[in-house]
Amino acid sequence: MATAHLTLIGKPGCHLCDDARDLVSSVVTKLADDVAAPTITFEERSILDDAELHERYLEDIPVLLINGKVHNYWRIDPVRLRAALLEVS
């Protein structure tokens, strides 16, 4: 079975990051019963805890990575995210 590892890069107090987290959680929850969906893992990383992430993504947060590759910056589109996750499988 395919695996999709999602990484949300942001920082505390970022309202767009909070919105992105909620949206990603919603999409993942809705895909949980879809037999075509990959196994999905999710982690959050803060640019305040990692100098390299801070330098690379300071102006772009939130950033969502799928299996280490940038999927989207700033606002996450739920339809596009769902389609990208189903393509992983």
N, CA, C and O atoms as a GROMACS GRO file, in nm:
protein
  356
    1MET      N    1   0.084  -0.119   0.000
    1MET     CA    2   0.000   0.000   0.000
    1MET      C    3   0.088   0.125   0.000
    1MET      O    4   0.191   0.129   0.066
    2ALA      N    5   0.047   0.225  -0.073
    2ALA     CA    6   0.122   0.350  -0.084
    2ALA      C    7   0.110   0.431   0.045
    2ALA      O    8   0.015   0.417   0.122
    3THR      N    9   0.210   0.515   0.067
    3THR     CA   10   0.212   0.601   0.185
    3THR      C   11   0.233   0.744   0.142
    3THR      O   12   0.316   0.773   0.056
    4ALA      N   13   0.158   0.835   0.202
    4ALA     CA   14   0.175   0.978   0.181
    4ALA      C   15   0.210   1.040   0.315
    4ALA      O   16   0.132   1.035   0.410
    5HIS      N   17   0.328   1.100   0.321
    5HIS     CA   18   0.369   1.169   0.444
    5HIS      C   19   0.350   1.319   0.422
    5HIS      O   20   0.415   1.379   0.336
    6LEU      N   21   0.262   1.379   0.500
    6LEU     CA   22   0.234   1.522   0.491
    6LEU      C   23   0.313   1.596   0.598
    6LEU      O   24   0.315   1.555   0.714
    7THR      N   25   0.376   1.704   0.558
    7THR     CA   26   0.447   1.790   0.651
    7THR      C   27   0.394   1.932   0.633
    7THR      O   28   0.401   1.988   0.523
    8LEU      N   29   0.341   1.987   0.740
    8LEU     CA   30   0.293   2.125   0.738
    8LEU      C   31   0.397   2.212   0.808
    8LEU      O   32   0.427   2.192   0.926
    9ILE      N   33   0.453   2.306   0.734
    9ILE     CA   34   0.554   2.396   0.788
    9ILE      C   35   0.488   2.530   0.814
    9ILE      O   36   0.428   2.590   0.725
   10GLY      N   37   0.501   2.577   0.939
   10GLY     CA   38   0.440   2.704   0.977
   10GLY      C   39   0.505   2.758   1.102
   10GLY      O   40   0.623   2.735   1.127
   11LYS      N   41   0.426   2.828   1.182
   11LYS     CA   42   0.473   2.878   1.311
   11LYS      C   43   0.353   2.907   1.399
   11LYS      O   44   0.243   2.930   1.349
   12PRO      N   45   0.373   2.906   1.529
   12PRO     CA   46   0.264   2.937   1.621
   12PRO      C   47   0.213   3.080   1.598
   12PRO      O   48   0.290   3.170   1.568
   13GLY      N   49   0.082   3.097   1.613
   13GLY     CA   50   0.022   3.229   1.598
   13GLY      C   51  -0.006   3.270   1.455
   13GLY      O   52  -0.048   3.383   1.431
   14CYS      N   53   0.017   3.183   1.361
   14CYS     CA   54  -0.007   3.211   1.220
   14CYS      C   55  -0.148   3.163   1.184
   14CYS      O   56  -0.174   3.042   1.182
   15HIS      N   57  -0.239   3.256   1.157
   15HIS     CA   58  -0.378   3.216   1.130
   15HIS      C   59  -0.391   3.134   1.002
   15HIS      O   60  -0.475   3.044   0.994
   16LEU      N   61  -0.308   3.163   0.901
   16LEU     CA   62  -0.312   3.081   0.779
   16LEU      C   63  -0.264   2.939   0.808
   16LEU      O   64  -0.314   2.843   0.750
   17CYS      N   65  -0.168   2.926   0.899
   17CYS     CA   66  -0.119   2.793   0.939
   17CYS      C   67  -0.229   2.715   1.011
   17CYS      O   68  -0.246   2.596   0.988
   18ASP      N   69  -0.303   2.784   1.098
   18ASP     CA   70  -0.415   2.720   1.168
   18ASP      C   71  -0.520   2.674   1.068
   18ASP      O   72  -0.572   2.563   1.079
   19ASP      N   73  -0.551   2.759   0.971
   19ASP     CA   74  -0.649   2.722   0.868
   19ASP      C   75  -0.600   2.602   0.787
   19ASP      O   76  -0.677   2.511   0.757
   20ALA      N   77  -0.472   2.603   0.752
   20ALA     CA   78  -0.416   2.492   0.674
   20ALA      C   79  -0.422   2.362   0.753
   20ALA      O   80  -0.457   2.258   0.697
   21ARG      N   81  -0.388   2.367   0.882
   21ARG     CA   82  -0.394   2.248   0.967
   21ARG      C   83  -0.535   2.191   0.969
   21ARG      O   84  -0.553   2.070   0.953
   22ASP      N   85  -0.634   2.277   0.989
   22ASP     CA   86  -0.773   2.231   0.993
   22ASP      C   87  -0.815   2.170   0.861
   22ASP      O   88  -0.882   2.067   0.858
   23LEU      N   89  -0.777   2.232   0.751
   23LEU     CA   90  -0.814   2.182   0.619
   23LEU      C   91  -0.748   2.048   0.590
   23LEU      O   92  -0.814   1.955   0.542
   24VAL      N   93  -0.619   2.036   0.620
   24VAL     CA   94  -0.548   1.909   0.598
   24VAL      C   95  -0.612   1.799   0.682
   24VAL      O   96  -0.636   1.689   0.633
   25SER      N   97  -0.641   1.828   0.808
   25SER     CA   98  -0.705   1.729   0.896
   25SER      C   99  -0.839   1.685   0.841
   25SER      O  100  -0.873   1.567   0.846
   26SER      N  101  -0.915   1.779   0.788
   26SER     CA  102  -1.046   1.748   0.732
   26SER      C  103  -1.033   1.657   0.609
   26SER      O  104  -1.106   1.558   0.598
   27VAL      N  105  -0.942   1.690   0.519
   27VAL     CA  106  -0.922   1.607   0.399
   27VAL      C  107  -0.876   1.468   0.438
   27VAL      O  108  -0.926   1.369   0.384
   28VAL      N  109  -0.781   1.458   0.530
   28VAL     CA  110  -0.730   1.328   0.574
   28VAL      C  111  -0.840   1.245   0.638
   28VAL      O  112  -0.851   1.125   0.612
   29THR      N  113  -0.922   1.307   0.720
   29THR     CA  114  -1.033   1.237   0.785
   29THR      C  115  -1.132   1.184   0.682
   29THR      O  116  -1.178   1.070   0.694
   30LYS      N  117  -1.165   1.264   0.583
   30LYS     CA  118  -1.260   1.222   0.480
   30LYS      C  119  -1.204   1.109   0.394
   30LYS      O  120  -1.280   1.029   0.340
   31LEU      N  121  -1.071   1.103   0.380
   31LEU     CA  122  -1.009   0.997   0.300
   31LEU      C  123  -0.988   0.868   0.377
   31LEU      O  124  -0.953   0.765   0.318
   32ALA      N  125  -1.007   0.871   0.507
   32ALA     CA  126  -0.977   0.756   0.592
   32ALA      C  127  -1.050   0.629   0.548
   32ALA      O  128  -0.995   0.519   0.561
   33ASP      N  129  -1.170   0.641   0.498
   33ASP     CA  130  -1.248   0.524   0.458
   33ASP      C  131  -1.241   0.495   0.309
   33ASP      O  132  -1.306   0.402   0.261
   34ASP      N  133  -1.163   0.572   0.236
   34ASP     CA  134  -1.152   0.554   0.091
   34ASP      C  135  -1.047   0.446   0.063
   34ASP      O  136  -0.929   0.465   0.093
   35VAL      N  137  -1.089   0.336   0.005
   35VAL     CA  138  -0.996   0.225  -0.021
   35VAL      C  139  -0.888   0.263  -0.122
   35VAL      O  140  -0.784   0.198  -0.128
   36ALA      N  141  -0.910   0.367  -0.200
   36ALA     CA  142  -0.811   0.410  -0.298
   36ALA      C  143  -0.705   0.501  -0.238
   36ALA      O  144  -0.604   0.530  -0.302
   37ALA      N  145  -0.727   0.546  -0.114
   37ALA     CA  146  -0.635   0.641  -0.050
   37ALA      C  147  -0.512   0.569   0.006
   37ALA      O  148  -0.520   0.454   0.049
   38PRO      N  149  -0.400   0.638   0.004
   38PRO     CA  150  -0.279   0.581   0.064
   38PRO      C  151  -0.287   0.589   0.217
   38PRO      O  152  -0.375   0.656   0.272
   39THR      N  153  -0.196   0.523   0.283
   39THR     CA  154  -0.179   0.543   0.426
   39THR      C  155  -0.118   0.682   0.443
   39THR      O  156  -0.017   0.713   0.379
   40ILE      N  157  -0.178   0.765   0.528
   40ILE     CA  158  -0.134   0.903   0.541
   40ILE      C  159  -0.079   0.928   0.681
   40ILE      O  160  -0.144   0.898   0.781
   41THR      N  161   0.041   0.985   0.686
   41THR     CA  162   0.098   1.031   0.812
   41THR      C  163   0.110   1.183   0.803
   41THR      O  164   0.119   1.239   0.694
   42PHE      N  165   0.110   1.248   0.919
   42PHE     CA  166   0.108   1.394   0.922
   42PHE      C  167   0.196   1.444   1.035
   42PHE      O  168   0.191   1.393   1.147
   43GLU      N  169   0.278   1.544   1.004
   43GLU     CA  170   0.358   1.609   1.107
   43GLU      C  171   0.359   1.759   1.081
   43GLU      O  172   0.339   1.806   0.969
   44GLU      N  173   0.383   1.834   1.188
   44GLU     CA  174   0.398   1.978   1.176
   44GLU      C  175   0.539   2.016   1.216
   44GLU      O  176   0.596   1.959   1.310
   45ARG      N  177   0.594   2.113   1.146
   45ARG     CA  178   0.727   2.165   1.177
   45ARG      C  179   0.716   2.317   1.184
   45ARG      O  180   0.647   2.379   1.103
   46SER      N  181   0.783   2.375   1.281
   46SER     CA  182   0.782   2.519   1.298
   46SER      C  183   0.910   2.581   1.246
   46SER      O  184   1.020   2.530   1.272
   47ILE      N  185   0.897   2.691   1.174
   47ILE     CA  186   1.015   2.762   1.126
   47ILE      C  187   1.091   2.825   1.243
   47ILE      O  188   1.207   2.862   1.228
   48LEU      N  189   1.027   2.837   1.359
   48LEU     CA  190   1.094   2.893   1.476
   48LEU      C  191   1.189   2.794   1.541
   48LEU      O  192   1.276   2.832   1.619
   49ASP      N  193   1.172   2.666   1.509
   49ASP     CA  194   1.255   2.561   1.569
   49ASP      C  195   1.365   2.512   1.476
   49ASP      O  196   1.444   2.427   1.516
   50ASP      N  197   1.371   2.563   1.356
   50ASP     CA  198   1.465   2.510   1.257
   50ASP      C  199   1.515   2.626   1.169
   50ASP      O  200   1.439   2.681   1.090
   51ALA      N  201   1.640   2.661   1.184
   51ALA     CA  202   1.695   2.775   1.111
   51ALA      C  203   1.688   2.756   0.959
   51ALA      O  204   1.663   2.852   0.886
   52GLU      N  205   1.709   2.635   0.912
   52GLU     CA  206   1.704   2.610   0.768
   52GLU      C  207   1.562   2.631   0.714
   52GLU      O  208   1.543   2.693   0.609
   53LEU      N  209   1.462   2.578   0.787
   53LEU     CA  210   1.323   2.599   0.745
   53LEU      C  211   1.287   2.747   0.751
   53LEU      O  212   1.217   2.797   0.664
   54HIS      N  213   1.336   2.816   0.854
   54HIS     CA  214   1.308   2.959   0.870
   54HIS      C  215   1.360   3.037   0.750
   54HIS      O  216   1.289   3.118   0.692
   55GLU      N  217   1.485   3.010   0.713
   55GLU     CA  218   1.545   3.081   0.600
   55GLU      C  219   1.474   3.048   0.468
   55GLU      O  220   1.452   3.136   0.384
   56ARG      N  221   1.440   2.922   0.452
   56ARG     CA  222   1.382   2.878   0.324
   56ARG      C  223   1.236   2.920   0.306
   56ARG      O  224   1.195   2.957   0.196
   57TYR      N  225   1.157   2.916   0.416
   57TYR     CA  226   1.012   2.932   0.401
   57TYR      C  227   0.951   3.051   0.475
   57TYR      O  228   0.829   3.062   0.481
   58LEU      N  229   1.031   3.140   0.531
   58LEU     CA  230   0.979   3.250   0.612
   58LEU      C  231   0.864   3.325   0.546
   58LEU      O  232   0.764   3.354   0.610
   59GLU      N  233   0.878   3.357   0.420
   59GLU     CA  234   0.777   3.437   0.350
   59GLU      C  235   0.666   3.351   0.286
   59GLU      O  236   0.573   3.406   0.226
   60ASP      N  237   0.674   3.221   0.299
   60ASP     CA  238   0.582   3.133   0.227
   60ASP      C  239   0.486   3.054   0.315
   60ASP      O  240   0.398   2.986   0.263
   61ILE      N  241   0.499   3.061   0.447
   61ILE     CA  242   0.417   2.975   0.533
   61ILE      C  243   0.270   3.013   0.527
   61ILE      O  244   0.235   3.130   0.507
   62PRO      N  245   0.186   2.914   0.544
   62PRO     CA  246   0.216   2.772   0.562
   62PRO      C  247   0.257   2.706   0.430
   62PRO      O  248   0.214   2.747   0.321
   63VAL      N  249   0.340   2.605   0.443
   63VAL     CA  250   0.384   2.525   0.330
   63VAL      C  251   0.345   2.381   0.359
   63VAL      O  252   0.369   2.330   0.469
   64LEU      N  253   0.284   2.316   0.262
   64LEU     CA  254   0.249   2.175   0.278
   64LEU      C  255   0.334   2.092   0.184
   64LEU      O  256   0.338   2.116   0.063
   65LEU      N  257   0.404   1.994   0.241
   65LEU     CA  258   0.484   1.901   0.163
   65LEU      C  259   0.413   1.765   0.160
   65LEU      O  260   0.355   1.722   0.259
   66ILE      N  261   0.419   1.700   0.046
   66ILE     CA  262   0.373   1.562   0.034
   66ILE      C  263   0.496   1.480  -0.003
   66ILE      O  264   0.556   1.501  -0.108
   67ASN      N  265   0.531   1.388   0.085
   67ASN     CA  266   0.650   1.304   0.065
   67ASN      C  267   0.774   1.389   0.034
   67ASN      O  268   0.854   1.355  -0.052
   68GLY      N  269   0.786   1.500   0.108
   68GLY     CA  270   0.904   1.584   0.098
   68GLY      C  271   0.904   1.686  -0.015
   68GLY      O  272   0.997   1.765  -0.027
   69LYS      N  273   0.801   1.684  -0.099
   69LYS     CA  274   0.794   1.779  -0.210
   69LYS      C  275   0.684   1.882  -0.183
   69LYS      O  276   0.577   1.848  -0.133
   70VAL      N  277   0.712   2.007  -0.218
   70VAL     CA  278   0.615   2.114  -0.194
   70VAL      C  279   0.488   2.086  -0.274
   70VAL      O  280   0.491   2.067  -0.395
   71HIS      N  281   0.377   2.085  -0.201
   71HIS     CA  282   0.246   2.072  -0.265
   71HIS      C  283   0.183   2.209  -0.284
   71HIS      O  284   0.126   2.239  -0.389
   72ASN      N  285   0.194   2.294  -0.180
   72ASN     CA  286   0.128   2.424  -0.185
   72ASN      C  287   0.187   2.519  -0.082
   72ASN      O  288   0.242   2.478   0.020
   73TYR      N  289   0.174   2.649  -0.112
   73TYR     CA  290   0.207   2.756  -0.019
   73TYR      C  291   0.080   2.831   0.019
   73TYR      O  292  -0.020   2.827  -0.054
   74TRP      N  293   0.082   2.896   0.130
   74TRP     CA  294  -0.020   2.989   0.180
   74TRP      C  295  -0.156   2.926   0.203
   74TRP      O  296  -0.192   2.897   0.317
   75ARG      N  297  -0.233   2.904   0.101
   75ARG     CA  298  -0.368   2.848   0.117
   75ARG      C  299  -0.375   2.712   0.048
   75ARG      O  300  -0.332   2.696  -0.066
   76ILE      N  301  -0.431   2.616   0.121
   76ILE     CA  302  -0.441   2.480   0.069
   76ILE      C  303  -0.580   2.460   0.008
   76ILE      O  304  -0.681   2.488   0.073
   77ASP      N  305  -0.584   2.413  -0.114
   77ASP     CA  306  -0.711   2.383  -0.181
   77ASP      C  307  -0.747   2.238  -0.150
   77ASP      O  308  -0.672   2.147  -0.185
   78PRO      N  309  -0.862   2.214  -0.085
   78PRO     CA  310  -0.898   2.079  -0.044
   78PRO      C  311  -0.917   1.983  -0.162
   78PRO      O  312  -0.882   1.865  -0.152
   79VAL      N  313  -0.970   2.030  -0.272
   79VAL     CA  314  -0.992   1.944  -0.390
   79VAL      C  315  -0.857   1.903  -0.449
   79VAL      O  316  -0.836   1.787  -0.485
   80ARG      N  317  -0.768   1.999  -0.460
   80ARG     CA  318  -0.634   1.970  -0.515
   80ARG      C  319  -0.556   1.876  -0.422
   80ARG      O  320  -0.487   1.786  -0.470
   81LEU      N  321  -0.567   1.897  -0.291
   81LEU     CA  322  -0.498   1.810  -0.195
   81LEU      C  323  -0.552   1.668  -0.203
   81LEU      O  324  -0.474   1.573  -0.207
   82ARG      N  325  -0.683   1.653  -0.206
   82ARG     CA  326  -0.742   1.520  -0.215
   82ARG      C  327  -0.694   1.448  -0.342
   82ARG      O  328  -0.657   1.331  -0.337
   83ALA      N  329  -0.696   1.520  -0.453
   83ALA     CA  330  -0.651   1.459  -0.580
   83ALA      C  331  -0.504   1.419  -0.572
   83ALA      O  332  -0.466   1.312  -0.620
   84ALA      N  333  -0.422   1.503  -0.514
   84ALA     CA  334  -0.279   1.473  -0.501
   84ALA      C  335  -0.256   1.350  -0.414
   84ALA      O  336  -0.170   1.267  -0.444
   85LEU      N  337  -0.333   1.339  -0.307
   85LEU     CA  338  -0.319   1.223  -0.218
   85LEU      C  339  -0.365   1.094  -0.288
   85LEU      O  340  -0.303   0.989  -0.270
   86LEU      N  341  -0.470   1.102  -0.365
   86LEU     CA  342  -0.516   0.983  -0.437
   86LEU      C  343  -0.420   0.943  -0.548
   86LEU      O  344  -0.416   0.826  -0.587
   87GLU      N  345  -0.342   1.038  -0.600
   87GLU     CA  346  -0.242   1.005  -0.702
   87GLU      C  347  -0.123   0.931  -0.642
   87GLU      O  348  -0.052   0.859  -0.713
   88VAL      N  349  -0.100   0.948  -0.513
   88VAL     CA  350   0.010   0.880  -0.445
   88VAL      C  351  -0.015   0.730  -0.443
   88VAL      O  352   0.078   0.650  -0.453
   89SER      N  353  -0.141   0.693  -0.428
   89SER     CA  354  -0.173   0.550  -0.412
   89SER      C  355  -0.166   0.472  -0.541
   89SER      O  356  -0.190   0.352  -0.542
   0.00000   0.00000   0.00000
